[in-house]
Amino acid sequence: MAVKTITIDIEAYNLLSRQKQTGQSFSQVIKAHFGDQPTASRFRALARSLRISSDALDAMESQVRARAKTRARAILR
């Protein structure tokens, strides 16, 4: 596996170090935080793998879309 050395200041190191669990590498901490982000399509694929019906998936999608249209949600944008 290839590696790359980076330089960070002490404050950044301390922040990163606090997130590190016993036995976990700094690379694992960084990947957990900045790696693949959850998306609707990944959730839908996961839900399908759990054998959730298409009707239930469609209902969930409708709820998410409806939330995006509410006034409270629109103000936050």
PQR file with spaces between the fields and no chain letter, atoms N, CA, C, O and H, PARSE charges and radii, in Angstrom:
ATOM       1  N    MET     1       0.844   -1.179    0.000 -0.4000 1.5000
ATOM       2  CA   MET     1       0.000    0.000    0.000 -0.0000 2.0000
ATOM       3  C    MET     1       0.884    1.236    0.000  0.5500 1.7000
ATOM       4  O    MET     1       1.822    1.339    0.791 -0.5500 1.4000
ATOM       5  N    ALA     2       0.582    2.166   -0.887 -0.4000 1.5000
ATOM       6  CA   ALA     2       1.334    3.414   -0.956 -0.0000 2.0000
ATOM       7  C    ALA     2       0.916    4.332    0.189  0.5500 1.7000
ATOM       8  O    ALA     2      -0.230    4.302    0.636 -0.5500 1.4000
ATOM       9  H    ALA     2      -0.179    2.082   -1.529  0.4000 1.0000
ATOM      10  N    VAL     3       1.849    5.136    0.650 -0.4000 1.5000
ATOM      11  CA   VAL     3       1.561    6.102    1.714 -0.0000 2.0000
ATOM      12  C    VAL     3       2.044    7.476    1.295  0.5500 1.7000
ATOM      13  O    VAL     3       2.896    7.616    0.418 -0.5500 1.4000
ATOM      14  H    VAL     3       2.781    5.160    0.286  0.4000 1.0000
ATOM      15  N    LYS     4       1.480    8.489    1.942 -0.4000 1.5000
ATOM      16  CA   LYS     4       1.849    9.877    1.682 -0.0000 2.0000
ATOM      17  C    LYS     4       1.977   10.567    3.029  0.5500 1.7000
ATOM      18  O    LYS     4       1.112   10.413    3.892 -0.5500 1.4000
ATOM      19  H    LYS     4       0.787    8.375    2.654  0.4000 1.0000
ATOM      20  N    THR     5       3.035   11.317    3.212 -0.4000 1.5000
ATOM      21  CA   THR     5       3.264   12.057    4.455 -0.0000 2.0000
ATOM      22  C    THR     5       2.673   13.451    4.311  0.5500 1.7000
ATOM      23  O    THR     5       2.894   14.127    3.306 -0.5500 1.4000
ATOM      24  H    THR     5       3.737   11.442    2.511  0.4000 1.0000
ATOM      25  N    ILE     6       1.913   13.881    5.331 -0.4000 1.5000
ATOM      26  CA   ILE     6       1.348   15.231    5.322 -0.0000 2.0000
ATOM      27  C    ILE     6       1.792   15.955    6.583  0.5500 1.7000
ATOM      28  O    ILE     6       2.178   15.328    7.570 -0.5500 1.4000
ATOM      29  H    ILE     6       1.734   13.332    6.147  0.4000 1.0000
ATOM      30  N    THR     7       1.735   17.268    6.539 -0.4000 1.5000
ATOM      31  CA   THR     7       2.074   18.083    7.698 -0.0000 2.0000
ATOM      32  C    THR     7       0.820   18.806    8.160  0.5500 1.7000
ATOM      33  O    THR     7       0.147   19.466    7.368 -0.5500 1.4000
ATOM      34  H    THR     7       1.421   17.777    5.738  0.4000 1.0000
ATOM      35  N    ILE     8       0.506   18.679    9.455 -0.4000 1.5000
ATOM      36  CA   ILE     8      -0.619   19.398   10.037 -0.0000 2.0000
ATOM      37  C    ILE     8      -0.139   20.100   11.298  0.5500 1.7000
ATOM      38  O    ILE     8       0.835   19.671   11.917 -0.5500 1.4000
ATOM      39  H    ILE     8       1.053   18.143   10.098  0.4000 1.0000
ATOM      40  N    ASP     9      -0.815   21.171   11.680 -0.4000 1.5000
ATOM      41  CA   ASP     9      -0.390   21.870   12.886 -0.0000 2.0000
ATOM      42  C    ASP     9      -0.882   21.109   14.132  0.5500 1.7000
ATOM      43  O    ASP     9      -1.679   20.177   14.020 -0.5500 1.4000
ATOM      44  H    ASP     9      -1.606   21.518   11.177  0.4000 1.0000
ATOM      45  N    ILE    10      -0.409   21.509   15.294 -0.4000 1.5000
ATOM      46  CA   ILE    10      -0.718   20.816   16.552 -0.0000 2.0000
ATOM      47  C    ILE    10      -2.216   20.815   16.833  0.5500 1.7000
ATOM      48  O    ILE    10      -2.762   19.810   17.288 -0.5500 1.4000
ATOM      49  H    ILE    10       0.237   22.266   15.385  0.4000 1.0000
ATOM      50  N    GLU    11      -2.881   21.937   16.564 -0.4000 1.5000
ATOM      51  CA   GLU    11      -4.329   22.000   16.819 -0.0000 2.0000
ATOM      52  C    GLU    11      -5.073   20.964   15.979  0.5500 1.7000
ATOM      53  O    GLU    11      -5.951   20.266   16.486 -0.5500 1.4000
ATOM      54  H    GLU    11      -2.438   22.753   16.194  0.4000 1.0000
ATOM      55  N    ALA    12      -4.723   20.864   14.697 -0.4000 1.5000
ATOM      56  CA   ALA    12      -5.351   19.876   13.818 -0.0000 2.0000
ATOM      57  C    ALA    12      -5.024   18.455   14.285  0.5500 1.7000
ATOM      58  O    ALA    12      -5.892   17.582   14.277 -0.5500 1.4000
ATOM      59  H    ALA    12      -4.010   21.431   14.285  0.4000 1.0000
ATOM      60  N    TYR    13      -3.788   18.228   14.688 -0.4000 1.5000
ATOM      61  CA   TYR    13      -3.395   16.915   15.193 -0.0000 2.0000
ATOM      62  C    TYR    13      -4.218   16.539   16.420  0.5500 1.7000
ATOM      63  O    TYR    13      -4.701   15.412   16.527 -0.5500 1.4000
ATOM      64  H    TYR    13      -3.083   18.937   14.694  0.4000 1.0000
ATOM      65  N    ASN    14      -4.379   17.485   17.346 -0.4000 1.5000
ATOM      66  CA   ASN    14      -5.150   17.199   18.564 -0.0000 2.0000
ATOM      67  C    ASN    14      -6.608   16.890   18.250  0.5500 1.7000
ATOM      68  O    ASN    14      -7.202   15.995   18.850 -0.5500 1.4000
ATOM      69  H    ASN    14      -3.987   18.400   17.259  0.4000 1.0000
ATOM      70  N    LEU    15      -7.184   17.640   17.301 -0.4000 1.5000
ATOM      71  CA   LEU    15      -8.566   17.369   16.891 -0.0000 2.0000
ATOM      72  C    LEU    15      -8.687   15.967   16.290  0.5500 1.7000
ATOM      73  O    LEU    15      -9.614   15.224   16.612 -0.5500 1.4000
ATOM      74  H    LEU    15      -6.701   18.367   16.813  0.4000 1.0000
ATOM      75  N    LEU    16      -7.763   15.621   15.432 -0.4000 1.5000
ATOM      76  CA   LEU    16      -7.765   14.308   14.805 -0.0000 2.0000
ATOM      77  C    LEU    16      -7.526   13.211   15.837  0.5500 1.7000
ATOM      78  O    LEU    16      -8.182   12.170   15.813 -0.5500 1.4000
ATOM      79  H    LEU    16      -7.011   16.225   15.170  0.4000 1.0000
ATOM      80  N    SER    17      -6.600   13.452   16.724 -0.4000 1.5000
ATOM      81  CA   SER    17      -6.254   12.469   17.744 -0.0000 2.0000
ATOM      82  C    SER    17      -7.428   12.156   18.667  0.5500 1.7000
ATOM      83  O    SER    17      -7.595   11.016   19.099 -0.5500 1.4000
ATOM      84  H    SER    17      -6.067   14.298   16.743  0.4000 1.0000
ATOM      85  N    ARG    18      -8.242   13.168   18.968 -0.4000 1.5000
ATOM      86  CA   ARG    18      -9.407   12.959   19.842 -0.0000 2.0000
ATOM      87  C    ARG    18     -10.451   12.068   19.199  0.5500 1.7000
ATOM      88  O    ARG    18     -11.229   11.422   19.901 -0.5500 1.4000
ATOM      89  H    ARG    18      -8.106   14.095   18.617  0.4000 1.0000
ATOM      90  N    GLN    19     -10.483   12.022   17.877 -0.4000 1.5000
ATOM      91  CA   GLN    19     -11.454   11.194   17.168 -0.0000 2.0000
ATOM      92  C    GLN    19     -11.001    9.742   17.045  0.5500 1.7000
ATOM      93  O    GLN    19     -11.801    8.854   16.752 -0.5500 1.4000
ATOM      94  H    GLN    19      -9.851   12.547   17.306  0.4000 1.0000
ATOM      95  N    LYS    20      -9.731    9.516   17.268 -0.4000 1.5000
ATOM      96  CA   LYS    20      -9.118    8.200   17.078 -0.0000 2.0000
ATOM      97  C    LYS    20      -9.467    7.261   18.223  0.5500 1.7000
ATOM      98  O    LYS    20      -9.298    7.606   19.393 -0.5500 1.4000
ATOM      99  H    LYS    20      -9.080   10.238   17.506  0.4000 1.0000
ATOM     100  N    GLN    21      -9.957    6.071   17.880 -0.4000 1.5000
ATOM     101  CA   GLN    21     -10.260    5.023   18.853 -0.0000 2.0000
ATOM     102  C    GLN    21      -9.029    4.130   19.035  0.5500 1.7000
ATOM     103  O    GLN    21      -8.142    4.114   18.181 -0.5500 1.4000
ATOM     104  H    GLN    21     -10.095    5.792   16.929  0.4000 1.0000
ATOM     105  N    THR    22      -8.975    3.407   20.117 -0.4000 1.5000
ATOM     106  CA   THR    22      -7.879    2.470   20.352 -0.0000 2.0000
ATOM     107  C    THR    22      -7.806    1.467   19.204  0.5500 1.7000
ATOM     108  O    THR    22      -8.812    0.864   18.830 -0.5500 1.4000
ATOM     109  H    THR    22      -9.696    3.420   20.811  0.4000 1.0000
ATOM     110  N    GLY    23      -6.633    1.299   18.660 -0.4000 1.5000
ATOM     111  CA   GLY    23      -6.428    0.357   17.567 -0.0000 2.0000
ATOM     112  C    GLY    23      -6.762    0.910   16.194  0.5500 1.7000
ATOM     113  O    GLY    23      -6.580    0.224   15.189 -0.5500 1.4000
ATOM     114  H    GLY    23      -5.816    1.789   18.964  0.4000 1.0000
ATOM     115  N    GLN    24      -7.244    2.131   16.141 -0.4000 1.5000
ATOM     116  CA   GLN    24      -7.620    2.750   14.867 -0.0000 2.0000
ATOM     117  C    GLN    24      -6.477    3.628   14.370  0.5500 1.7000
ATOM     118  O    GLN    24      -5.834    4.325   15.154 -0.5500 1.4000
ATOM     119  H    GLN    24      -7.392    2.689   16.958  0.4000 1.0000
ATOM     120  N    SER    25      -6.230    3.587   13.066 -0.4000 1.5000
ATOM     121  CA   SER    25      -5.177    4.425   12.497 -0.0000 2.0000
ATOM     122  C    SER    25      -5.741    5.804   12.167  0.5500 1.7000
ATOM     123  O    SER    25      -6.956    5.981   12.071 -0.5500 1.4000
ATOM     124  H    SER    25      -6.753    3.020   12.429  0.4000 1.0000
ATOM     125  N    PHE    26      -4.853    6.773   11.995 -0.4000 1.5000
ATOM     126  CA   PHE    26      -5.287    8.102   11.582 -0.0000 2.0000
ATOM     127  C    PHE    26      -5.944    8.032   10.196  0.5500 1.7000
ATOM     128  O    PHE    26      -6.902    8.755    9.923 -0.5500 1.4000
ATOM     129  H    PHE    26      -3.866    6.629   12.073  0.4000 1.0000
ATOM     130  N    SER    27      -5.432    7.172    9.339 -0.4000 1.5000
ATOM     131  CA   SER    27      -6.033    7.004    8.012 -0.0000 2.0000
ATOM     132  C    SER    27      -7.480    6.548    8.128  0.5500 1.7000
ATOM     133  O    SER    27      -8.341    7.032    7.395 -0.5500 1.4000
ATOM     134  H    SER    27      -4.654    6.584    9.561  0.4000 1.0000
ATOM     135  N    GLN    28      -7.755    5.629    9.035 -0.4000 1.5000
ATOM     136  CA   GLN    28      -9.128    5.154    9.225 -0.0000 2.0000
ATOM     137  C    GLN    28     -10.039    6.270    9.739  0.5500 1.7000
ATOM     138  O    GLN    28     -11.197    6.366    9.333 -0.5500 1.4000
ATOM     139  H    GLN    28      -7.055    5.235    9.631  0.4000 1.0000
ATOM     140  N    VAL    29      -9.516    7.108   10.629 -0.4000 1.5000
ATOM     141  CA   VAL    29     -10.304    8.233   11.148 -0.0000 2.0000
ATOM     142  C    VAL    29     -10.643    9.187   10.007  0.5500 1.7000
ATOM     143  O    VAL    29     -11.790    9.616    9.876 -0.5500 1.4000
ATOM     144  H    VAL    29      -8.576    7.030   10.959  0.4000 1.0000
ATOM     145  N    ILE    30      -9.668    9.515    9.196 -0.4000 1.5000
ATOM     146  CA   ILE    30      -9.883   10.435    8.079 -0.0000 2.0000
ATOM     147  C    ILE    30     -10.867    9.849    7.077  0.5500 1.7000
ATOM     148  O    ILE    30     -11.760   10.555    6.609 -0.5500 1.4000
ATOM     149  H    ILE    30      -8.736    9.167    9.303  0.4000 1.0000
ATOM     150  N    LYS    31     -10.721    8.569    6.740 -0.4000 1.5000
ATOM     151  CA   LYS    31     -11.633    7.926    5.785 -0.0000 2.0000
ATOM     152  C    LYS    31     -13.058    7.882    6.322  0.5500 1.7000
ATOM     153  O    LYS    31     -14.013    8.080    5.570 -0.5500 1.4000
ATOM     154  H    LYS    31      -9.996    7.996    7.121  0.4000 1.0000
ATOM     155  N    ALA    32     -13.205    7.625    7.617 -0.4000 1.5000
ATOM     156  CA   ALA    32     -14.542    7.573    8.214 -0.0000 2.0000
ATOM     157  C    ALA    32     -15.223    8.934    8.130  0.5500 1.7000
ATOM     158  O    ALA    32     -16.432    9.020    7.917 -0.5500 1.4000
ATOM     159  H    ALA    32     -12.430    7.465    8.228  0.4000 1.0000
ATOM     160  N    HIS    33     -14.444    9.989    8.297 -0.4000 1.5000
ATOM     161  CA   HIS    33     -15.023   11.325    8.291 -0.0000 2.0000
ATOM     162  C    HIS    33     -15.217   11.888    6.883  0.5500 1.7000
ATOM     163  O    HIS    33     -16.236   12.522    6.609 -0.5500 1.4000
ATOM     164  H    HIS    33     -13.462    9.919    8.470  0.4000 1.0000
ATOM     165  N    PHE    34     -14.264   11.665    6.000 -0.4000 1.5000
ATOM     166  CA   PHE    34     -14.294   12.279    4.679 -0.0000 2.0000
ATOM     167  C    PHE    34     -14.574   11.298    3.548  0.5500 1.7000
ATOM     168  O    PHE    34     -14.618   11.702    2.386 -0.5500 1.4000
ATOM     169  H    PHE    34     -13.437   11.150    6.223  0.4000 1.0000
ATOM     170  N    GLY    35     -14.762   10.031    3.858 -0.4000 1.5000
ATOM     171  CA   GLY    35     -14.994    9.025    2.832 -0.0000 2.0000
ATOM     172  C    GLY    35     -16.361    9.152    2.197  0.5500 1.7000
ATOM     173  O    GLY    35     -16.963   10.226    2.211 -0.5500 1.4000
ATOM     174  H    GLY    35     -14.727    9.703    4.802  0.4000 1.0000
ATOM     175  N    ASP    36     -16.848    8.067    1.647 -0.4000 1.5000
ATOM     176  CA   ASP    36     -18.143    8.063    0.976 -0.0000 2.0000
ATOM     177  C    ASP    36     -19.224    8.644    1.870  0.5500 1.7000
ATOM     178  O    ASP    36     -19.385    8.241    3.022 -0.5500 1.4000
ATOM     179  H    ASP    36     -16.359    7.194    1.636  0.4000 1.0000
ATOM     180  N    GLN    37     -19.951    9.586    1.327 -0.4000 1.5000
ATOM     181  CA   GLN    37     -21.037   10.217    2.053 -0.0000 2.0000
ATOM     182  C    GLN    37     -22.348    9.533    1.689  0.5500 1.7000
ATOM     183  O    GLN    37     -22.528    9.092    0.554 -0.5500 1.4000
ATOM     184  H    GLN    37     -19.821    9.914    0.391  0.4000 1.0000
ATOM     185  N    PRO    38     -23.263    9.445    2.650 -0.5600 1.5000
ATOM     186  CA   PRO    38     -24.545    8.806    2.342  0.2800 2.0000
ATOM     187  C    PRO    38     -25.322    9.620    1.309  0.5500 1.7000
ATOM     188  O    PRO    38     -25.316   10.850    1.336 -0.5500 1.4000
ATOM     189  N    THR    39     -25.979    8.923    0.417 -0.4000 1.5000
ATOM     190  CA   THR    39     -26.809    9.570   -0.593 -0.0000 2.0000
ATOM     191  C    THR    39     -28.145    8.855   -0.652  0.5500 1.7000
ATOM     192  O    THR    39     -28.288    7.744   -0.141 -0.5500 1.4000
ATOM     193  H    THR    39     -25.984    7.924    0.395  0.4000 1.0000
ATOM     194  N    ALA    40     -29.106    9.483   -1.266 -0.4000 1.5000
ATOM     195  CA   ALA    40     -30.423    8.871   -1.410 -0.0000 2.0000
ATOM     196  C    ALA    40     -30.338    7.580   -2.221  0.5500 1.7000
ATOM     197  O    ALA    40     -31.012    6.600   -1.904 -0.5500 1.4000
ATOM     198  H    ALA    40     -28.990   10.386   -1.681  0.4000 1.0000
ATOM     199  N    SER    41     -29.520    7.578   -3.255 -0.4000 1.5000
ATOM     200  CA   SER    41     -29.422    6.370   -4.088 -0.0000 2.0000
ATOM     201  C    SER    41     -28.779    5.215   -3.314  0.5500 1.7000
ATOM     202  O    SER    41     -29.164    4.059   -3.489 -0.5500 1.4000
ATOM     203  H    SER    41     -28.973    8.374   -3.512  0.4000 1.0000
ATOM     204  N    ARG    42     -27.805    5.528   -2.460 -0.4000 1.5000
ATOM     205  CA   ARG    42     -27.207    4.460   -1.638 -0.0000 2.0000
ATOM     206  C    ARG    42     -28.217    3.932   -0.625  0.5500 1.7000
ATOM     207  O    ARG    42     -28.279    2.730   -0.363 -0.5500 1.4000
ATOM     208  H    ARG    42     -27.492    6.467   -2.317  0.4000 1.0000
ATOM     209  N    PHE    43     -29.011    4.849   -0.055 -0.4000 1.5000
ATOM     210  CA   PHE    43     -30.044    4.412    0.888 -0.0000 2.0000
ATOM     211  C    PHE    43     -31.063    3.524    0.180  0.5500 1.7000
ATOM     212  O    PHE    43     -31.465    2.485    0.704 -0.5500 1.4000
ATOM     213  H    PHE    43     -28.960    5.825   -0.268  0.4000 1.0000
ATOM     214  N    ARG    44     -31.471    3.941   -1.004 -0.4000 1.5000
ATOM     215  CA   ARG    44     -32.449    3.153   -1.753 -0.0000 2.0000
ATOM     216  C    ARG    44     -31.883    1.763   -2.072  0.5500 1.7000
ATOM     217  O    ARG    44     -32.598    0.768   -1.955 -0.5500 1.4000
ATOM     218  H    ARG    44     -31.144    4.785   -1.429  0.4000 1.0000
ATOM     219  N    ALA    45     -30.625    1.686   -2.467 -0.4000 1.5000
ATOM     220  CA   ALA    45     -29.999    0.392   -2.754 -0.0000 2.0000
ATOM     221  C    ALA    45     -29.946   -0.470   -1.489  0.5500 1.7000
ATOM     222  O    ALA    45     -30.200   -1.674   -1.534 -0.5500 1.4000
ATOM     223  H    ALA    45     -30.044    2.494   -2.562  0.4000 1.0000
ATOM     224  N    LEU    46     -29.612    0.164   -0.364 -0.4000 1.5000
ATOM     225  CA   LEU    46     -29.594   -0.572    0.904 -0.0000 2.0000
ATOM     226  C    LEU    46     -30.989   -1.071    1.251  0.5500 1.7000
ATOM     227  O    LEU    46     -31.157   -2.221    1.656 -0.5500 1.4000
ATOM     228  H    LEU    46     -29.405    1.142   -0.327  0.4000 1.0000
ATOM     229  N    ALA    47     -31.983   -0.214    1.096 -0.4000 1.5000
ATOM     230  CA   ALA    47     -33.358   -0.604    1.403 -0.0000 2.0000
ATOM     231  C    ALA    47     -33.798   -1.770    0.517  0.5500 1.7000
ATOM     232  O    ALA    47     -34.469   -2.691    0.983 -0.5500 1.4000
ATOM     233  H    ALA    47     -31.847    0.720    0.767  0.4000 1.0000
ATOM     234  N    ARG    48     -33.418   -1.726   -0.759 -0.4000 1.5000
ATOM     235  CA   ARG    48     -33.759   -2.846   -1.652 -0.0000 2.0000
ATOM     236  C    ARG    48     -33.095   -4.128   -1.196  0.5500 1.7000
ATOM     237  O    ARG    48     -33.695   -5.202   -1.261 -0.5500 1.4000
ATOM     238  H    ARG    48     -32.873   -0.978   -1.138  0.4000 1.0000
ATOM     239  N    SER    49     -31.857   -4.021   -0.734 -0.4000 1.5000
ATOM     240  CA   SER    49     -31.150   -5.228   -0.275 -0.0000 2.0000
ATOM     241  C    SER    49     -31.793   -5.800    0.982  0.5500 1.7000
ATOM     242  O    SER    49     -31.621   -6.979    1.291 -0.5500 1.4000
ATOM     243  H    SER    49     -31.370   -3.149   -0.682  0.4000 1.0000
ATOM     244  N    LEU    50     -32.534   -4.961    1.708 -0.4000 1.5000
ATOM     245  CA   LEU    50     -33.236   -5.415    2.905 -0.0000 2.0000
ATOM     246  C    LEU    50     -34.628   -5.940    2.575  0.5500 1.7000
ATOM     247  O    LEU    50     -35.392   -6.304    3.469 -0.5500 1.4000
ATOM     248  H    LEU    50     -32.673   -4.003    1.456  0.4000 1.0000
ATOM     249  N    ARG    51     -34.947   -5.977    1.301 -0.4000 1.5000
ATOM     250  CA   ARG    51     -36.215   -6.482    0.794 -0.0000 2.0000
ATOM     251  C    ARG    51     -37.415   -5.658    1.263  0.5500 1.7000
ATOM     252  O    ARG    51     -38.461   -6.205    1.614 -0.5500 1.4000
ATOM     253  H    ARG    51     -34.326   -5.681    0.574  0.4000 1.0000
ATOM     254  N    ILE    52     -37.247   -4.350    1.261 -0.4000 1.5000
ATOM     255  CA   ILE    52     -38.354   -3.454    1.534 -0.0000 2.0000
ATOM     256  C    ILE    52     -39.133   -3.302    0.236  0.5500 1.7000
ATOM     257  O    ILE    52     -38.542   -3.150   -0.834 -0.5500 1.4000
ATOM     258  H    ILE    52     -36.397   -3.906    0.976  0.4000 1.0000
ATOM     259  N    SER    53     -40.437   -3.343    0.326 -0.4000 1.5000
ATOM     260  CA   SER    53     -41.265   -3.306   -0.885 -0.0000 2.0000
ATOM     261  C    SER    53     -41.101   -1.993   -1.639  0.5500 1.7000
ATOM     262  O    SER    53     -40.739   -0.967   -1.064 -0.5500 1.4000
ATOM     263  H    SER    53     -40.917   -3.467    1.194  0.4000 1.0000
ATOM     264  N    SER    54     -41.373   -2.051   -2.926 -0.4000 1.5000
ATOM     265  CA   SER    54     -41.304   -0.848   -3.758 -0.0000 2.0000
ATOM     266  C    SER    54     -42.297    0.199   -3.277  0.5500 1.7000
ATOM     267  O    SER    54     -42.009    1.395   -3.322 -0.5500 1.4000
ATOM     268  H    SER    54     -41.667   -2.885   -3.393  0.4000 1.0000
ATOM     269  N    ASP    55     -43.464   -0.242   -2.816 -0.4000 1.5000
ATOM     270  CA   ASP    55     -44.466    0.700   -2.304 -0.0000 2.0000
ATOM     271  C    ASP    55     -43.931    1.443   -1.081  0.5500 1.7000
ATOM     272  O    ASP    55     -44.128    2.651   -0.951 -0.5500 1.4000
ATOM     273  H    ASP    55     -43.698   -1.213   -2.779  0.4000 1.0000
ATOM     274  N    ALA    56     -43.262    0.729   -0.192 -0.4000 1.5000
ATOM     275  CA   ALA    56     -42.695    1.367    1.000 -0.0000 2.0000
ATOM     276  C    ALA    56     -41.581    2.332    0.611  0.5500 1.7000
ATOM     277  O    ALA    56     -41.480    3.422    1.173 -0.5500 1.4000
ATOM     278  H    ALA    56     -43.102   -0.252   -0.297  0.4000 1.0000
ATOM     279  N    LEU    57     -40.751    1.941   -0.341 -0.4000 1.5000
ATOM     280  CA   LEU    57     -39.681    2.827   -0.812 -0.0000 2.0000
ATOM     281  C    LEU    57     -40.258    4.088   -1.451  0.5500 1.7000
ATOM     282  O    LEU    57     -39.760    5.192   -1.227 -0.5500 1.4000
ATOM     283  H    LEU    57     -40.833    1.056   -0.798  0.4000 1.0000
ATOM     284  N    ASP    58     -41.303    3.914   -2.241 -0.4000 1.5000
ATOM     285  CA   ASP    58     -41.941    5.072   -2.873 -0.0000 2.0000
ATOM     286  C    ASP    58     -42.551    5.997   -1.829  0.5500 1.7000
ATOM     287  O    ASP    58     -42.486    7.218   -1.971 -0.5500 1.4000
ATOM     288  H    ASP    58     -41.707    3.018   -2.423  0.4000 1.0000
ATOM     289  N    ALA    59     -43.136    5.437   -0.791 -0.4000 1.5000
ATOM     290  CA   ALA    59     -43.719    6.248    0.283 -0.0000 2.0000
ATOM     291  C    ALA    59     -42.630    7.031    1.010  0.5500 1.7000
ATOM     292  O    ALA    59     -42.820    8.204    1.334 -0.5500 1.4000
ATOM     293  H    ALA    59     -43.189    4.445   -0.675  0.4000 1.0000
ATOM     294  N    MET    60     -41.498    6.393    1.266 -0.4000 1.5000
ATOM     295  CA   MET    60     -40.383    7.086    1.921 -0.0000 2.0000
ATOM     296  C    MET    60     -39.882    8.224    1.046  0.5500 1.7000
ATOM     297  O    MET    60     -39.627    9.324    1.536 -0.5500 1.4000
ATOM     298  H    MET    60     -41.344    5.441    1.002  0.4000 1.0000
ATOM     299  N    GLU    61     -39.743    7.961   -0.240 -0.4000 1.5000
ATOM     300  CA   GLU    61     -39.265    8.990   -1.160 -0.0000 2.0000
ATOM     301  C    GLU    61     -40.244   10.167   -1.204  0.5500 1.7000
ATOM     302  O    GLU    61     -39.825   11.324   -1.240 -0.5500 1.4000
ATOM     303  H    GLU    61     -39.950    7.067   -0.638  0.4000 1.0000
ATOM     304  N    SER    62     -41.533    9.875   -1.201 -0.4000 1.5000
ATOM     305  CA   SER    62     -42.544   10.944   -1.194 -0.0000 2.0000
ATOM     306  C    SER    62     -42.429   11.803    0.054  0.5500 1.7000
ATOM     307  O    SER    62     -42.560   13.025   -0.019 -0.5500 1.4000
ATOM     308  H    SER    62     -41.873    8.935   -1.172  0.4000 1.0000
ATOM     309  N    GLN    63     -42.189   11.177    1.191 -0.4000 1.5000
ATOM     310  CA   GLN    63     -42.036   11.916    2.447 -0.0000 2.0000
ATOM     311  C    GLN    63     -40.818   12.840    2.392  0.5500 1.7000
ATOM     312  O    GLN    63     -40.888   13.993    2.820 -0.5500 1.4000
ATOM     313  H    GLN    63     -42.083   10.185    1.250  0.4000 1.0000
ATOM     314  N    VAL    64     -39.723   12.338    1.874 -0.4000 1.5000
ATOM     315  CA   VAL    64     -38.504   13.149    1.776 -0.0000 2.0000
ATOM     316  C    VAL    64     -38.741   14.330    0.846  0.5500 1.7000
ATOM     317  O    VAL    64     -38.359   15.456    1.162 -0.5500 1.4000
ATOM     318  H    VAL    64     -39.666   11.402    1.527  0.4000 1.0000
ATOM     319  N    ARG    65     -39.368   14.080   -0.295 -0.4000 1.5000
ATOM     320  CA   ARG    65     -39.645   15.167   -1.240 -0.0000 2.0000
ATOM     321  C    ARG    65     -40.606   16.192   -0.639  0.5500 1.7000
ATOM     322  O    ARG    65     -40.444   17.393   -0.855 -0.5500 1.4000
ATOM     323  H    ARG    65     -39.679   13.165   -0.551  0.4000 1.0000
ATOM     324  N    ALA    66     -41.592   15.731    0.104 -0.4000 1.5000
ATOM     325  CA   ALA    66     -42.560   16.641    0.727 -0.0000 2.0000
ATOM     326  C    ALA    66     -41.874   17.538    1.749  0.5500 1.7000
ATOM     327  O    ALA    66     -42.198   18.721    1.850 -0.5500 1.4000
ATOM     328  H    ALA    66     -41.724   14.755    0.279  0.4000 1.0000
ATOM     329  N    ARG    67     -40.937   16.992    2.501 -0.4000 1.5000
ATOM     330  CA   ARG    67     -40.212   17.792    3.488 -0.0000 2.0000
ATOM     331  C    ARG    67     -39.433   18.919    2.836  0.5500 1.7000
ATOM     332  O    ARG    67     -39.333   20.014    3.389 -0.5500 1.4000
ATOM     333  H    ARG    67     -40.673   16.031    2.419  0.4000 1.0000
ATOM     334  N    ALA    68     -38.887   18.654    1.673 -0.4000 1.5000
ATOM     335  CA   ALA    68     -38.085   19.663    0.983 -0.0000 2.0000
ATOM     336  C    ALA    68     -38.942   20.846    0.535  0.5500 1.7000
ATOM     337  O    ALA    68     -38.419   21.931    0.283 -0.5500 1.4000
ATOM     338  H    ALA    68     -38.969   17.764    1.224  0.4000 1.0000
ATOM     339  N    LYS    69     -40.244   20.641    0.438 -0.4000 1.5000
ATOM     340  CA   LYS    69     -41.141   21.698   -0.029 -0.0000 2.0000
ATOM     341  C    LYS    69     -41.746   22.523    1.095  0.5500 1.7000
ATOM     342  O    LYS    69     -42.395   23.532    0.820 -0.5500 1.4000
ATOM     343  H    LYS    69     -40.669   19.760    0.644  0.4000 1.0000
ATOM     344  N    THR    70     -41.561   22.137    2.334 -0.4000 1.5000
ATOM     345  CA   THR    70     -42.174   22.877    3.434 -0.0000 2.0000
ATOM     346  C    THR    70     -41.486   24.214    3.628  0.5500 1.7000
ATOM     347  O    THR    70     -40.305   24.369    3.319 -0.5500 1.4000
ATOM     348  H    THR    70     -41.034   21.317    2.558  0.4000 1.0000
ATOM     349  N    ARG    71     -42.234   25.177    4.142 -0.4000 1.5000
ATOM     350  CA   ARG    71     -41.712   26.524    4.325 -0.0000 2.0000
ATOM     351  C    ARG    71     -40.503   26.541    5.271  0.5500 1.7000
ATOM     352  O    ARG    71     -39.518   27.230    5.007 -0.5500 1.4000
ATOM     353  H    ARG    71     -43.194   25.051    4.393  0.4000 1.0000
ATOM     354  N    ALA    72     -40.579   25.797    6.348 -0.4000 1.5000
ATOM     355  CA   ALA    72     -39.476   25.767    7.325 -0.0000 2.0000
ATOM     356  C    ALA    72     -38.196   25.268    6.649  0.5500 1.7000
ATOM     357  O    ALA    72     -37.113   25.795    6.905 -0.5500 1.4000
ATOM     358  H    ALA    72     -41.379   25.237    6.563  0.4000 1.0000
ATOM     359  N    ARG    73     -38.314   24.299    5.826 -0.4000 1.5000
ATOM     360  CA   ARG    73     -37.152   23.750    5.125 -0.0000 2.0000
ATOM     361  C    ARG    73     -36.609   24.765    4.115  0.5500 1.7000
ATOM     362  O    ARG    73     -35.397   24.914    3.958 -0.5500 1.4000
ATOM     363  H    ARG    73     -39.194   23.871    5.618  0.4000 1.0000
ATOM     364  N    ALA    74     -37.519   25.456    3.437 -0.4000 1.5000
ATOM     365  CA   ALA    74     -37.097   26.408    2.423 -0.0000 2.0000
ATOM     366  C    ALA    74     -36.328   27.574    3.033  0.5500 1.7000
ATOM     367  O    ALA    74     -35.420   28.111    2.398 -0.5500 1.4000
ATOM     368  H    ALA    74     -38.504   25.335    3.564  0.4000 1.0000
ATOM     369  N    ILE    75     -36.673   27.969    4.240 -0.4000 1.5000
ATOM     370  CA   ILE    75     -35.987   29.076    4.912 -0.0000 2.0000
ATOM     371  C    ILE    75     -34.541   28.715    5.212  0.5500 1.7000
ATOM     372  O    ILE    75     -33.667   29.580    5.165 -0.5500 1.4000
ATOM     373  H    ILE    75     -37.411   27.533    4.755  0.4000 1.0000
ATOM     374  N    LEU    76     -34.279   27.461    5.517 -0.4000 1.5000
ATOM     375  CA   LEU    76     -32.924   27.026    5.870 -0.0000 2.0000
ATOM     376  C    LEU    76     -31.995   27.011    4.668  0.5500 1.7000
ATOM     377  O    LEU    76     -30.777   26.998    4.845 -0.5500 1.4000
ATOM     378  H    LEU    76     -34.989   26.758    5.555  0.4000 1.0000
ATOM     379  N    ARG    77     -32.505   27.012    3.501 -0.4000 1.5000
ATOM     380  CA   ARG    77     -31.651   26.936    2.307 -0.0000 2.0000
ATOM     381  C    ARG    77     -30.977   28.190    2.063  0.5500 1.7000
ATOM     382  O    ARG    77     -30.218   28.307    1.101 -0.5500 1.4000
ATOM     383  H    ARG    77     -33.495   27.023    3.357  0.4000 1.0000
